[in-house]
Amino acid sequence: MSDTNIRWGILGAGVIAHKMADAINQAAANQLLAVASRTQAKAESFATEYDIAPESYETLLARGDIDVVYIATTHNFHVDNALLALDYGKNLVIEKPFTVNARQAQAIADKAREKGCFVMEAIWTRFLPSMQSLKEQISEGAIGKVKAAHVTFGGIAPDCYRGRLFDPAVAGGVTLDMGIYPVSMLCSVLGQHPQVTGAQCVFSDTGVDEITSIQLRFPGPLLATINTSFNLMLGQSMTLYGDAGTITYENFQGQGEYTLRQIEGREYTDTGTFGAENAENGFIHQVEEAARCLRAGLSESPIIPLAESVAIMEVLDQIRAKLPLRYDFE
């Protein structure tokens, strides 16, 4: 392990890999050394843009000067890519969703522990300072006992994403690609995992879920609803309803501030704006967390330990079972 810079490699050279490469280059004491792609031309183009080495998967994983590998391939490939990298003894940061299903997630977790490697899911919103601030507000009882929650997350996906989102062969669909954000966000701020009491969707012509509505029941009890789509302008908003107040976080992937309203009886008695400053490229915070953990010799991040990633995949499995949506390769 480097005493100063944490040295990175990337598997996959698509859109998300570019955002992570930019974050690595902006984060202090982190350095991107190499990229690999199954398409050599993509690896060479990416490498030229960032002045790094183009590699094959195997040659990148065999390099002794790379401390951690970010897996940026489509999620149908995550389990195979991760298990291969772990065979080489590599520490990993795996783009969300961690895998396609909980069985695959558990296989990665088991092998990571066997090999003694650090592995962390890269669901960037969980690492935002504003999300950490909101979680503290909830745990400190700012709105009392939380009894209900509602999250809306949807928009028209950019053209660069639409091909894979509509493609069942690469585990397309909104639940795995976008639904994971509100599910993981609620699990994080509430510190609990739910049972899925209901889920329904509108299927696209290609057979993946295009619009999905989810109903969850957390211990407490706490009831939550999620509406998500990659093809409908739903917007972004999370509201948590407690017996002493509410928290509303609009544009939770963008702005760093949320609104807290406290109540007494039937009236709001106080309203304030809270939060924390997030980096313009929010991926920087997950880069910094992985680097912190590696320097500290940790095998998991306390922000999203391996058991948490597996548990969230179990929730997504429950959702897809109710739609129902199962991919042919499963």
Secondary structure, DSSP 8 states (H G I E B T S, - for coil): --SS-EEEEEE--SHHHHHHHHHHHHSTTEEEEEEE-SSHHHHHHHHHHHT-EEE-HHHHHH-TT--EEEE-S-GGGHHHHHHHHHHTT-EEEEESSSSSSHHHHHHHHHHHHHHT--EEEE-GGGG-HHHHHHHHHHHTTTTSSEEEEEEEEEEE--HHHHHHHT-GGGT-SHIIIIIHHHHHHHHHHHTS--EEEEEEEEE-TTSSEEEEEEEEEETTTEEEEEEEESEEEEEEEEEEEETTEEEEEESTTT-SEEEEEEEETTEEEEEEEEE----SSTHHHHHHHHHHHHHHT-SS-SSS-HHHHHHHHHHHHHHHHHTT---TT-
